[in-house]
Every structure is written in C-alpha cells, then in structure tokens.
Amino acid sequence: MMDTVTAGAGKAGYAVAAAIVDAGGHSILVQRMDGGRFHTVHSSTTKAVCAASNKRPTTMKGAAGQSLDTMHALGLALAAGAERWTAMEGGYPIIFDGECVGGIGVSGANWEVDDQLAREAVEAIGATYKI
C-alpha cells in the first residue's frame, strides 16, 4: 500500500505522508516522504483512524450523505475528538469480505490527490472501501 502511495505521489510531484491503522485505530505503519511537511503525519493518521472507525471514506458529507458546512464538520470533530474524526478527504477503510480490517490515510497533496492515492492503495491490495 505504501509503495502505491509513494509512487503515485512522486509521479504527481507531491511529498506526502501515509498512515495505515488496524480496525481499532492503532498504527501499523506511518511513513512521510522526504520533503513532506511534518503535520501531514498527524493528518494522515487521523484520516486513517476516522475511516476505520466509520467504515467509510473521510469526506465533507455526513453519515446520511448530506453535505457538511465547515462549522458542522468542525463541531463533529470537536465532539468526537480531533484525533478520531475529520472531514478532510484522503482516508479510506480497508475492507475484505465485508469486514473492515483497518484504514489508510494520505495527507500532503491537495484533497483530490490525497483521496485518489488512498483509494488506489486500497484497490492495489484487492480490498474494497465499501461494505
């Protein structure tokens, strides 16, 4: 998964961080590319934890699919804990046979690239991000 992220980020001209967590949100692997900003380690980990916990990709949409404005997203992050919830794109659950086994988060590019890299990493190992 990390090879997929770093290869894609390098090709796109970004230095990102990526985090992989287990189903309980515990770090398995965290990696920051040379030149990546230090805060991306925290952001990628939060995205991975949130995706694993919610069993769905991180996004500016609520559980029912409604769009979240910035204040609503911030309120959810404060209520759940900034270490556990984010609306920033780039986090995906890792699902095999209908069971969420963890999550991956990518941070350091723009939101579209973060999101694409995380999704491609899940797909690269034959997993899905939908239950």
DSSP file (Angstrom, degrees, kcal/mol; ACC not computed):
  #  RESIDUE AA STRUCTURE BP1 BP2  ACC     N-H-->O    O-->H-N    N-H-->O    O-->H-N    TCO  KAPPA ALPHA  PHI   PSI    X-CA   Y-CA   Z-CA
    1    1 A M     >        0   0    0      0, 0.0     4,-2.1     0, 0.0     5,-0.1   0.000 360.0 360.0 360.0 -43.6    0.0    0.0    0.0
    2    2 A M  H  >  +     0   0    0      1,-0.2     4,-3.1     2,-0.2     5,-0.3   0.895 360.0  54.5 -63.9 -38.6    2.8    2.4    0.9
    3    3 A D  H  > S+     0   0    0      1,-0.2     4,-2.3     2,-0.2     5,-0.3   0.900 107.7  50.5 -61.4 -39.4    4.5    1.7   -2.4
    4    4 A T  H  > S+     0   0    0      2,-0.2     4,-2.1     1,-0.2    -1,-0.2   0.924 113.7  45.3 -62.5 -44.9    1.3    2.6   -4.3
    5    5 A V  H  X S+     0   0    0     -4,-2.1     4,-2.8     2,-0.2     5,-0.2   0.953 115.5  44.3 -64.8 -51.0    1.0    5.9   -2.4
    6    6 A T  H  X S+     0   0    0     -4,-3.1     4,-2.4     1,-0.2     5,-0.2   0.878 114.4  49.3 -67.7 -36.4    4.6    7.0   -2.7
    7    7 A A  H  X S+     0   0    0     -4,-2.3     4,-2.2    -5,-0.3    -1,-0.2   0.938 114.8  44.7 -65.5 -45.5    4.9    6.1   -6.3
    8    8 A G  H  X S+     0   0    0     -4,-2.1     4,-1.7    -5,-0.3    -2,-0.2   0.899 114.6  48.3 -65.3 -41.2    1.7    7.9   -7.2
    9    9 A A  H  X>S+     0   0    0     -4,-2.8     5,-3.0     2,-0.2     4,-0.7   0.925 111.9  49.2 -65.7 -44.6    2.6   11.0   -5.1
   10   10 A G  H ><5S+     0   0    0     -4,-2.4     3,-0.8    -5,-0.2    -2,-0.2   0.908 110.1  51.0 -60.8 -42.2    6.1   11.2   -6.6
   11   11 A K  H 3<5S+     0   0    0     -4,-2.2    -1,-0.2     1,-0.2    -2,-0.2   0.854 112.0  47.4 -62.9 -35.3    4.6   10.9  -10.1
   12   12 A A  H 3<5S-     0   0    0     -4,-1.7    -1,-0.2    -5,-0.2    -2,-0.2   0.525 120.1-110.6 -84.5  -6.3    2.2   13.8   -9.3
   13   13 A G  T <<5S+     0   0    0     -3,-0.8     2,-0.3    -4,-0.7    -3,-0.2   0.752  74.8 124.6  86.4  25.2    5.0   15.9   -7.8
   14   14 A Y      < -     0   0    0     -5,-3.0     2,-0.6    -6,-0.1    -1,-0.3  -0.884  53.1-146.4-119.0 149.8    4.0   15.7   -4.1
   15   15 A A        +     0   0    0     -2,-0.3    22,-0.5    93,-0.3     2,-0.2  -0.957  38.3 170.7-110.2 109.5    5.7   14.6   -0.9
   16   16 A V        -     0   0    0     -2,-0.6    17,-2.9    20,-0.1     2,-0.4  -0.605  31.7-130.0-115.7 171.0    3.0   13.1    1.3
   17   17 A A  E     -AB  32 107A   0     90,-2.9    90,-2.4    15,-0.3     2,-0.4  -0.926  22.1-167.4-115.5 149.5    2.6   11.1    4.5
   18   18 A A  E     -AB  31 106A   0     13,-2.7    13,-2.7    -2,-0.4     2,-0.4  -0.993   3.1-165.5-136.9 145.5    0.5    8.0    4.7
   19   19 A A  E     -AB  30 105A   0     86,-2.4    86,-2.3    -2,-0.4     2,-0.4  -0.992   4.4-162.9-131.8 139.1   -0.7    6.0    7.7
   20   20 A I  E     -AB  29 104A   0      9,-3.0     8,-3.2    -2,-0.4     9,-1.7  -0.988  15.4-178.7-120.1 129.5   -2.2    2.6    7.9
   21   21 A V  E     -AB  27 103A   0     82,-2.6    82,-1.8    -2,-0.4     6,-0.2  -0.851  24.1-117.3-123.2 160.3   -4.1    1.6   11.1
   22   22 A D  E >   - B   0 102A   0      4,-2.3     3,-2.1    -2,-0.3    80,-0.3  -0.221  49.2 -82.3 -83.7-176.6   -5.8   -1.6   12.2
   23   23 A A  T 3  S+     0   0    0     78,-0.9    79,-0.2     1,-0.3    -1,-0.1   0.719 131.0  54.5 -63.4 -20.9   -9.6   -1.9   12.9
   24   24 A G  T 3  S-     0   0    0     77,-0.2    -1,-0.3     2,-0.1     3,-0.1   0.392 120.4-106.6 -91.7   2.3   -9.1   -0.5   16.3
   25   25 A G  S <  S+     0   0    0     -3,-2.1     2,-0.4     1,-0.3    -2,-0.1   0.616  71.3 144.3  84.4  12.7   -7.3    2.6   15.0
   26   26 A H        -     0   0    0      1,-0.1    -4,-2.3    23,-0.1    -1,-0.3  -0.707  56.3-104.6 -89.3 136.0   -3.9    1.5   16.2
   27   27 A S  E     +A   21   0A   0     -2,-0.4    -6,-0.3    -6,-0.2     3,-0.1  -0.318  40.1 168.9 -62.6 132.8   -0.9    2.5   13.9
   28   28 A I  E    S-     0   0A   0     -8,-3.2     2,-0.3     1,-0.4    -7,-0.2   0.719  73.7  -3.2-103.7 -45.2    0.6   -0.3   11.9
   29   29 A L  E     -A   20   0A   0     -9,-1.7    -9,-3.0     2,-0.0     2,-0.4  -0.970  57.5-177.8-153.7 133.2    2.7    1.8    9.6
   30   30 A V  E     +A   19   0A   0     -2,-0.3     2,-0.4   -11,-0.2   -11,-0.2  -0.999  12.2 176.0-132.0 131.1    3.3    5.6    9.2
   31   31 A Q  E     -A   18   0A   0    -13,-2.7   -13,-2.7    -2,-0.4     2,-0.5  -0.998  15.2-164.6-140.4 134.5    5.6    7.0    6.6
   32   32 A R  E     -A   17   0A   0     -2,-0.4   -15,-0.3   -15,-0.2     3,-0.1  -0.979  24.8-128.2-117.6 129.3    6.4   10.5    5.5
   33   33 A M    >   -     0   0    0    -17,-2.9     3,-2.5    -2,-0.5   -18,-0.1  -0.349  40.4 -84.0 -70.2 152.9    8.2   11.1    2.2
   34   34 A D  T 3  S+     0   0    0      1,-0.3    -1,-0.1    -2,-0.0     3,-0.1  -0.354 120.8  23.4 -54.7 132.2   11.4   13.2    2.1
   35   35 A G  T 3  S+     0   0    0      1,-0.3    -1,-0.3    -3,-0.1   -20,-0.2   0.334  91.6 136.2  89.7  -7.2   10.3   16.8    1.8
   36   36 A G    <   -     0   0    0     -3,-2.5    -1,-0.3   -20,-0.2     2,-0.2  -0.453  61.6-106.6 -73.5 146.9    6.9   16.2    3.3
   37   37 A R    >   -     0   0    0    -22,-0.5     3,-1.5    -2,-0.1     4,-0.3  -0.479  23.6-124.8 -75.1 144.2    5.6   18.6    5.9
   38   38 A F  T >> S+     0   0    0      1,-0.3     3,-1.3     2,-0.2     4,-0.6   0.814 105.3  62.1 -63.4 -32.2    5.7   17.3    9.5
   39   39 A H  H 3> S+     0   0    0      1,-0.3     4,-2.1     2,-0.2    -1,-0.3   0.707  87.1  75.1 -68.1 -16.9    2.0   18.0   10.2
   40   40 A T  H <> S+     0   0    0     -3,-1.5     4,-2.5     1,-0.2    -1,-0.3   0.760  85.9  62.9 -68.3 -22.6    1.0   15.5    7.4
   41   41 A V  H <> S+     0   0    0     -3,-1.3     4,-1.8    -4,-0.3    -1,-0.2   0.945 108.1  41.2 -64.1 -47.3    1.9   12.6    9.7
   42   42 A H  H  X S+     0   0    0     -4,-0.6     4,-2.5    -3,-0.2    -2,-0.2   0.924 115.7  50.4 -65.5 -45.4   -0.8   13.6   12.2
   43   43 A S  H  X S+     0   0    0     -4,-2.1     4,-2.2     1,-0.2    -2,-0.2   0.917 111.0  47.9 -61.5 -44.6   -3.3   14.4    9.4
   44   44 A S  H  X S+     0   0    0     -4,-2.5     4,-2.2     1,-0.2   -25,-0.3   0.888 111.9  50.3 -66.0 -37.6   -2.8   11.1    7.6
   45   45 A T  H  X S+     0   0    0     -4,-1.8     4,-2.6    -5,-0.2    -1,-0.2   0.917 110.0  49.8 -65.9 -43.2   -3.2    9.2   10.9
   46   46 A T  H  X S+     0   0    0     -4,-2.5     4,-2.5     1,-0.2     5,-0.2   0.904 110.5  50.6 -62.0 -41.2   -6.4   11.0   11.8
   47   47 A K  H  X S+     0   0    0     -4,-2.2     4,-2.3     2,-0.2    -1,-0.2   0.918 111.7  47.7 -62.0 -43.7   -7.8   10.2    8.3
   48   48 A A  H  X S+     0   0    0     -4,-2.2     4,-2.3     2,-0.2    -2,-0.2   0.922 113.1  47.5 -64.4 -44.8   -6.9    6.5    8.6
   49   49 A V  H  X S+     0   0    0     -4,-2.6     4,-2.7     1,-0.2     5,-0.2   0.926 113.0  48.7 -62.2 -46.0   -8.5    6.3   12.1
   50   50 A C  H  X S+     0   0    0     -4,-2.5     4,-2.7     1,-0.2     6,-0.3   0.913 111.8  49.0 -62.1 -43.7  -11.6    8.0   11.1
   51   51 A A  H  X>S+     0   0    0     -4,-2.3     4,-1.3    -5,-0.2     5,-0.9   0.908 114.0  45.6 -64.0 -42.1  -12.1    5.9    8.0
   52   52 A A  H  <5S+     0   0    0     -4,-2.3    -2,-0.2     2,-0.2    -1,-0.2   0.909 115.1  47.6 -67.1 -41.5  -11.5    2.7   10.0
   53   53 A S  H  <5S+     0   0    0     -4,-2.7    -2,-0.2     1,-0.2    -1,-0.2   0.915 121.0  34.8 -66.3 -44.5  -13.9    3.8   12.8
   54   54 A N  H  <5S-     0   0    0     -4,-2.7    -1,-0.2     2,-0.2    -2,-0.2   0.579  99.0-134.3 -88.1 -10.7  -16.7    4.9   10.5
   55   55 A K  T  <5S+     0   0    0     -4,-1.3    76,-0.3    -5,-0.2    -3,-0.2   0.853  76.0  82.9  57.4  37.0  -16.1    2.2    7.9
   56   56 A R  S   <S-     0   0    0     -5,-0.9    -2,-0.2    -6,-0.3    -1,-0.2  -0.973  89.9 -78.9-158.8 160.3  -16.4    4.7    5.1
   57   57 A P        -     0   0    0      0, 0.0     2,-0.3     0, 0.0    35,-0.2  -0.240  50.0-105.4 -61.7 150.2  -14.1    7.2    3.3
   58   58 A T        +     0   0    0     33,-2.2    32,-0.5    30,-0.1    33,-0.3  -0.576  59.0 143.6 -74.6 140.0  -13.5   10.6    5.0
   59   59 A T        -     0   0    0     27,-0.4    29,-0.1    -2,-0.3    27,-0.1  -0.978  65.2 -96.0-166.7 167.8  -15.4   13.3    3.4
   60   60 A M  S    S+     0   0    0     -2,-0.3     8,-3.1     2,-0.0     2,-0.4  -0.045  94.3  96.9 -85.9  32.1  -17.3   16.6    3.9
   61   61 A K  B    S-E   67   0B   0      6,-0.2    -2,-0.2    26,-0.1     6,-0.2  -0.946  72.1-125.5-121.4 145.0  -20.5   14.5    3.9
   62   62 A G    >   -     0   0    0      4,-3.1     3,-2.1    -2,-0.4     6,-0.1  -0.173  40.2 -88.6 -77.5 177.0  -22.4   13.3    6.9
   63   63 A A  T 3  S+     0   0    0      1,-0.3    -1,-0.1     2,-0.1    -2,-0.0   0.787 129.5  51.5 -59.3 -29.6  -23.4    9.7    7.5
   64   64 A A  T 3  S-     0   0    0      2,-0.1    -1,-0.3     1,-0.0    -2,-0.0   0.373 123.4-103.7 -89.7   4.6  -26.7   10.2    5.6
   65   65 A G  S <  S+     0   0    0     -3,-2.1     2,-0.1     1,-0.3    -2,-0.1   0.461  73.8 142.9  90.2   0.8  -24.8   11.7    2.6
   66   66 A Q        -     0   0    0      1,-0.1    -4,-3.1    -5,-0.1    -1,-0.3  -0.468  57.6-104.8 -75.5 147.4  -25.7   15.3    3.4
   67   67 A S  B     -E   61   0B   0     -6,-0.2     2,-0.5    -2,-0.1    -6,-0.2  -0.484  32.5-142.0 -69.7 139.0  -23.1   18.0    2.7
   68   68 A L        -     0   0    0     -8,-3.1     2,-0.1    -2,-0.2    -1,-0.0  -0.877   6.3-141.2-102.5 132.3  -21.5   19.4    5.8
   69   69 A D     >  -     0   0    0     -2,-0.5     4,-2.5     1,-0.1     5,-0.2  -0.431  35.7 -98.4 -80.2 169.8  -20.6   23.0    6.1
   70   70 A T  H  > S+     0   0    0      1,-0.2     4,-2.5     2,-0.2     5,-0.2   0.880 122.8  50.6 -58.9 -41.7  -17.3   23.9    7.7
   71   71 A M  H  > S+     0   0    0      2,-0.2     4,-2.4     1,-0.2    -1,-0.2   0.894 110.9  48.5 -66.1 -39.4  -18.9   24.7   11.1
   72   72 A H  H  > S+     0   0    0      2,-0.2     4,-2.3     1,-0.2    -2,-0.2   0.928 112.6  48.6 -65.1 -44.6  -20.8   21.4   11.2
   73   73 A A  H  X S+     0   0    0     -4,-2.5     4,-2.1     1,-0.2    -2,-0.2   0.907 112.4  48.4 -61.9 -42.1  -17.6   19.5   10.3
   74   74 A L  H  X S+     0   0    0     -4,-2.5     4,-2.5    -5,-0.2    -1,-0.2   0.906 109.6  53.0 -64.4 -41.5  -15.7   21.3   13.0
   75   75 A G  H  X S+     0   0    0     -4,-2.4     4,-2.4     1,-0.2    -2,-0.2   0.901 109.1  48.7 -60.5 -42.2  -18.4   20.6   15.5
   76   76 A L  H  X S+     0   0    0     -4,-2.3     4,-2.8     2,-0.2     5,-0.3   0.907 110.9  50.7 -64.1 -41.5  -18.3   16.9   14.7
   77   77 A A  H  X S+     0   0    0     -4,-2.1     4,-2.1     1,-0.2     7,-0.2   0.906 112.5  46.5 -63.5 -41.0  -14.5   16.9   15.0
   78   78 A L  H  < S+     0   0    0     -4,-2.5    -2,-0.2     2,-0.2    -1,-0.2   0.895 114.7  47.0 -68.0 -39.2  -14.7   18.6   18.4
   79   79 A A  H  < S+     0   0    0     -4,-2.4    -2,-0.2    -5,-0.2    -1,-0.2   0.914 121.5  35.2 -68.4 -43.2  -17.4   16.3   19.7
   80   80 A A  H  < S-     0   0    0     -4,-2.8    -2,-0.2    -5,-0.2    -1,-0.2   0.754 124.0 -97.3 -82.2 -25.3  -15.7   13.1   18.5
   81   81 A G    >X  -     0   0    0     -4,-2.1     3,-2.4    -5,-0.3     4,-1.5   0.228  21.3-109.2 107.2 126.7  -12.2   14.3   19.2
   82   82 A A  T 34 S+     0   0    0      1,-0.3    -4,-0.1     2,-0.2    -1,-0.1   0.686 118.7  58.6 -61.6 -18.1   -9.8   15.8   16.7
   83   83 A E  T 34 S+     0   0    0      1,-0.1    -1,-0.3    -6,-0.1   -34,-0.1   0.617 114.8  35.5 -82.0 -12.6   -7.7   12.7   16.9
   84   84 A R  T <4 S+     0   0    0     -3,-2.4     2,-0.4    -7,-0.2    -2,-0.2   0.587 113.9  43.6-119.4 -15.5  -10.6   10.5   15.9
   85   85 A W     <  +     0   0    0     -4,-1.5     2,-0.3    -8,-0.2    -1,-0.2  -0.997  51.4 160.0-142.3 137.8  -12.7   12.4   13.3
   86   86 A T        -     0   0    0     -2,-0.4   -27,-0.4   -40,-0.1   -12,-0.1  -0.989  31.8-152.5-150.0 151.9  -12.0   14.5   10.3
   87   87 A A        +     0   0    0     -2,-0.3     2,-0.3   -29,-0.2   -19,-0.1   0.320  62.2 118.5-102.5   4.5  -13.9   15.7    7.2
   88   88 A M        -     0   0    0    -29,-0.1     3,-0.3     1,-0.1   -30,-0.1  -0.566  68.3-119.5 -75.1 130.4  -10.8   16.0    5.2
   89   89 A E  S    S+     0   0    0     -2,-0.3   -30,-0.2     1,-0.2    26,-0.1  -0.284  83.4  75.9 -64.1 153.6  -10.7   13.7    2.1
   90   90 A G        +     0   0    0    -32,-0.5    16,-2.2     1,-0.4     2,-0.4   0.477  65.5 106.5 120.6   8.3   -7.9   11.2    1.9
   91   91 A G  E     +C  105   0A   0    -33,-0.3   -33,-2.2    -3,-0.3    -1,-0.4  -0.969  39.6 175.9-118.4 133.5   -9.0    8.5    4.3
   92   92 A Y  E     -C  104   0A   0     12,-2.8    12,-2.7    -2,-0.4   -40,-0.1  -0.995  27.3-124.7-135.2 140.0  -10.4    5.1    3.3
   93   93 A P  E     -C  103   0A   0      0, 0.0     2,-0.6     0, 0.0    10,-0.3  -0.451  22.8-131.2 -72.6 157.0  -11.4    1.9    5.2
   94   94 A I  E     -C  102   0A   0      8,-2.8     7,-3.0    -2,-0.1     8,-0.9  -0.953  32.0-176.5-111.8 112.1   -9.7   -1.3    4.2
   95   95 A I  E     +CD 100 128A   0     33,-2.6    33,-2.3    -2,-0.6     2,-0.4  -0.941  14.1 178.9-121.8 126.7  -12.4   -3.9    3.8
   96   96 A F  E >  S-C   99   0A   0      3,-2.3     3,-2.5    -2,-0.5    31,-0.1  -0.992  76.6 -12.4-121.8 131.1  -12.1   -7.6    3.0
   97   97 A D  T 3  S-     0   0    0     -2,-0.4    -1,-0.1     1,-0.3     3,-0.1   0.848 129.5 -53.2  49.2  41.3  -15.1   -9.9    2.7
   98   98 A G  T 3  S+     0   0    0     32,-0.2     2,-0.5     1,-0.2    -1,-0.3   0.473 115.6 112.6  78.2   1.7  -17.4   -7.3    4.2
   99   99 A E  E <   - C   0  96A   0     -3,-2.5    -3,-2.3     2,-0.0     2,-0.6  -0.927  65.5-132.7-113.3 128.8  -15.2   -6.8    7.3
  100  100 A C  E     + C   0  95A   0     -2,-0.5    -5,-0.2    -5,-0.2     3,-0.1  -0.673  26.8 174.0 -77.6 118.9  -13.3   -3.6    8.0
  101  101 A V  E     -     0   0A   0     -7,-3.0   -78,-0.9    -2,-0.6     2,-0.3   0.456  59.4 -51.6-104.6  -4.2   -9.7   -4.6    8.9
  102  102 A G  E     -BC  22  94A   0     -8,-0.9    -8,-2.8   -80,-0.3     2,-0.3  -0.992  54.7-100.6 165.1-161.8   -8.3   -1.1    9.1
  103  103 A G  E     -BC  21  93A   0    -82,-1.8   -82,-2.6    -2,-0.3     2,-0.4  -0.983  12.0-145.9-152.8 160.7   -7.9    2.2    7.3
  104  104 A I  E     -BC  20  92A   0    -12,-2.7   -12,-2.8    -2,-0.3     2,-0.4  -0.990  12.9-169.6-130.1 141.4   -5.4    4.2    5.3
  105  105 A G  E     -BC  19  91A   0    -86,-2.3   -86,-2.4    -2,-0.4     2,-0.4  -0.988   2.3-166.4-130.8 142.5   -5.0    8.0    5.3
  106  106 A V  E     +B   18   0A   0    -16,-2.2     2,-0.3    -2,-0.4   -88,-0.2  -0.986  11.9 170.3-128.1 137.7   -2.9   10.2    3.0
  107  107 A S  E     +B   17   0A   0    -90,-2.4   -90,-2.9    -2,-0.4   -63,-0.1  -0.998  43.5  65.8-147.0 143.4   -2.0   13.8    3.5
  108  108 A G  S    S+     0   0    0      1,-0.6   -93,-0.3    -2,-0.3     2,-0.1   0.187  85.0  68.2 134.1 -17.1    0.3   16.4    1.9
  109  109 A A  S    S-     0   0    0      1,-0.3    -1,-0.6   -95,-0.1     2,-0.1  -0.287 101.1 -64.8-105.0-163.3   -1.1   16.9   -1.6
  110  110 A N     >  -     0   0    0     -2,-0.1     4,-2.7    -3,-0.1     3,-0.3  -0.443  58.1 -99.1 -78.6 167.3   -4.4   18.7   -2.5
  111  111 A W  H  > S+     0   0    0      1,-0.2     4,-2.3     2,-0.2     5,-0.2   0.837 121.8  54.0 -61.2 -33.8   -7.5   16.9   -1.3
  112  112 A E  H  > S+     0   0    0      2,-0.2     4,-2.3     1,-0.2    -1,-0.2   0.915 112.5  42.7 -67.0 -41.6   -8.2   15.3   -4.7
  113  113 A V  H  > S+     0   0    0     -3,-0.3     4,-2.9     2,-0.2     5,-0.3   0.915 112.8  52.5 -71.5 -43.3   -4.8   13.7   -4.9
  114  114 A D  H  X S+     0   0    0     -4,-2.7     4,-2.1     1,-0.2     5,-0.2   0.943 113.0  46.3 -53.1 -48.0   -4.8   12.6   -1.2
  115  115 A D  H  X S+     0   0    0     -4,-2.3     4,-2.3    -5,-0.2    -2,-0.2   0.915 113.0  48.3 -62.5 -45.9   -8.2   11.0   -1.9
  116  116 A Q  H  X S+     0   0    0     -4,-2.3     4,-2.7     1,-0.2     5,-0.2   0.915 111.1  50.2 -62.7 -44.6   -7.1    9.3   -5.1
  117  117 A L  H  X S+     0   0    0     -4,-2.9     4,-1.9     2,-0.2    -1,-0.2   0.907 112.0  46.9 -63.5 -42.4   -3.8    7.9   -3.6
  118  118 A A  H  X S+     0   0    0     -4,-2.1     4,-1.9    -5,-0.3    -1,-0.2   0.926 113.6  48.1 -65.0 -44.3   -5.6    6.4   -0.6
  119  119 A R  H  X S+     0   0    0     -4,-2.3     4,-2.3     1,-0.2    -2,-0.2   0.925 111.4  50.0 -62.4 -44.9   -8.3    4.8   -2.8
  120  120 A E  H  X S+     0   0    0     -4,-2.7     4,-2.0     1,-0.2    -1,-0.2   0.853 107.4  54.9 -63.6 -34.5   -5.7    3.4   -5.2
  121  121 A A  H  X S+     0   0    0     -4,-1.9     4,-0.7     2,-0.2    -1,-0.2   0.904 108.7  47.6 -65.7 -40.9   -3.8    1.9   -2.3
  122  122 A V  H ><>S+     0   0    0     -4,-1.9     5,-1.7     1,-0.2     3,-0.9   0.939 114.2  46.6 -63.2 -46.7   -6.9    0.1   -1.1
  123  123 A E  H ><5S+     0   0    0     -4,-2.3     3,-1.6     1,-0.2    -2,-0.2   0.819 101.8  66.8 -65.6 -31.0   -7.6   -1.2   -4.6
  124  124 A A  H 3<5S+     0   0    0     -4,-2.0    -1,-0.2     1,-0.3    -2,-0.2   0.747 102.7  46.0 -64.9 -24.1   -3.9   -2.2   -5.1
  125  125 A I  T <<5S-     0   0    0     -3,-0.9    -1,-0.3    -4,-0.7    -2,-0.2   0.303 120.5-105.0-101.8  10.0   -4.2   -5.0   -2.4
  126  126 A G  T < 5S+     0   0    0     -3,-1.6    -3,-0.2     1,-0.2     2,-0.1   0.659  80.4 126.9  79.3  15.5   -7.5   -6.3   -3.7
  127  127 A A      < -     0   0    0     -5,-1.7     2,-0.3    -6,-0.2    -1,-0.2  -0.404  47.7-140.9 -93.2 176.2   -9.5   -4.7   -0.9
  128  128 A T  B     -D   95   0A   0    -33,-2.3   -33,-2.6    -2,-0.1     3,-0.0  -0.820  11.6-143.7-128.0 171.9  -12.6   -2.5   -1.2
  129  129 A Y  S    S+     0   0    0     -2,-0.3     2,-0.4   -35,-0.2   -35,-0.1   0.163  77.5  81.2-121.2  15.1  -13.7    0.5    0.7
  130  130 A K              0   0    0    -35,-0.1   -32,-0.2   -74,-0.1   -74,-0.1  -0.974 360.0 360.0-123.9 135.8  -17.5   -0.3    0.7
  131  131 A I              0   0    0     -2,-0.4    -1,-0.1   -76,-0.3   -75,-0.0   0.444 360.0 360.0 -87.5 360.0  -19.3   -2.6    3.0
